[in-house]
Amino acid sequence: MTKTSKTLTKSDIRKSVLRALSLEFSFNYERQQSLGFAFAMIPILKKLYSKKEDMEKALKRHLEFFNTTPYVSPLILGIMGAMEEQNAKDKQFDESSINSVKASLMGPLAGIGDSLYWGTLRLIATGIGTSLALNGNLLGPILFFLIFNIPMLALFFSYMTMGHKLGTGFISKLQKTGAMGKLTYGASILGLLVIGGMSASMINIYVPWEIGSGDSATSIQSVLDSIMPGLLPLGAFWIIYWLLGRNVKTTTILLGIFVLGIVAAGLNILSIAQ
C-alpha cells in the first residue's frame, strides 16, 4: 500500500536548488541553517504531500538542527528529496531514518566542502586575484570573483540531481536487502558523535581558580581535565538538554546563560579562556 504515486521531476529539483542559495539568509544560533534548509525543501514537500498533516510532519523534520558547508548542501537536499519521495510512496518507510541520515551527512560533507572551497578553491582564486591587484590591475578582483564562483555554482547546481539519483538508487537497494535499519542505526550513532564533537569544541568553560601558591599552585581546571577533558562543557550541555526536555523556552535558556555568564565572569568563578 502506498501513500501517494507522486514522483519528483527536474522542475521540482530546480526550484529546490534555487532556494538553497538562500540557505544562510535566516541563520540562527539555535538551529543554524535549519530554516533555510526547510525553505529549500518546500517545493519537494508540496509535490509529495497533499495532506496538511503529512506536510506539517515533513516540515518539522527539516526544521531540526542543520549545519554544513553551504556550497555542498544541495547534495544533502537531493538525498533528502529521494528519501521523502520514498516515504511518500511507501507506508512502511521509517521516517526517523530521514533525519538520522541527514545528521550523519552534515559533518563529513562540511569537512570535504570546507577543504575544497575554503582551503583550495578560494586560495587559488585569492592568489591569482591578489597578484594582479597588487600591480594595480583591475582584473584582480574580477578574476577572484570568477575563479571562485563559476566552478562553485556549476557544482552547486549539479549536486542536487546527483544527490537525488544517488539517494533513489541507494534507498531502493537498502529497502530490498533490508539494510535500512542498520543504516539508520549507524547514521544515528554517527550523528551523535558529530553533536558530541561540536559540544566539546564549541562550548568553552574554564575554572580560573588555583589551589596553593607559587610553583606548587595547581589549577582546578587541570584537576578537572585529569578526571575527564571537557567535563564542564559536557555538564553544561546536559543541563541545557535537560531544560529543553522540561519544555523550558529556548529564549529563557539563552537569557539565563547570558546572565549567568556575566555574573560568573564578574565574580571570576568561570571563564571562557584559560
Secondary structure, DSSP 8 states (H G I E B T S, - for coil): --S------HHHHHHHHHHGGGTTTT-BTTTBTHHHHHHHHHHHHHHH--SHHHHHHHHHHTTS-B---GGGHHHHHHHHHHHHHHHHH-TT--THHHHHHHHHHHHHHHHHHIIIIIIIIHHHHHHHHHHHHTTT-THHHHHHHHHHHHHHHHHHHHHHHHHHHHHHHHHHHHHHHT-HHHHHHHHHHHHHHHHHHHHHHH---B---EESSGGG-EEHHHHHHHH-TTHHHHHHHHHHHHHHHTT--HHHHHHHHHHHHHHHHHTTS-BS--
